[in-house]
Amino acid sequence: MSTLDRESLDRLRAEWRGLQEEHRRMRTRFATVSAAQNRAEALVAVNDLHHSVSEHFSREERSGGVFAIIGPKTEEAASLLREHGHLRRKVIEARAMMESYEETTIEALQAACDALCDAMREHEDREAALIESYLSED
């Protein structure tokens, strides 16, 4: 892993504080998706999750965001960036599943949402470990 200069570490630390709060809010949204009792609740929850995921990933990828600061300097960082597109598509697929398939049971919808939320949690955990590894060098 490449080390960062003092200015970059300070920027990363500041960005990370904001992202940690976003991660907490996202985990609340995951729970809301998983707890949905019917298609309407699930659709509202997944639409909210879609909006949140899009904003969250955009913040990470923007100029001055964590991935602009650390860049794809490691295979893990490059992998996390690639996953953003995959996870965005998964959220869109979950939305489409809820909007399009009347015969889909709430159990099937919850299973799809639970798989999505598990993938998002795993992604966030890996992202946290990467960022913390940079900050622990300080």
Summary of the structure (lengths in Angstrom):
residues: 138
radius of gyration: 16.5
end to end distance: 13.3
largest distance: 55.9
contacts: 402
relative contact order: 0.18
helix: 83%
strand: 0%
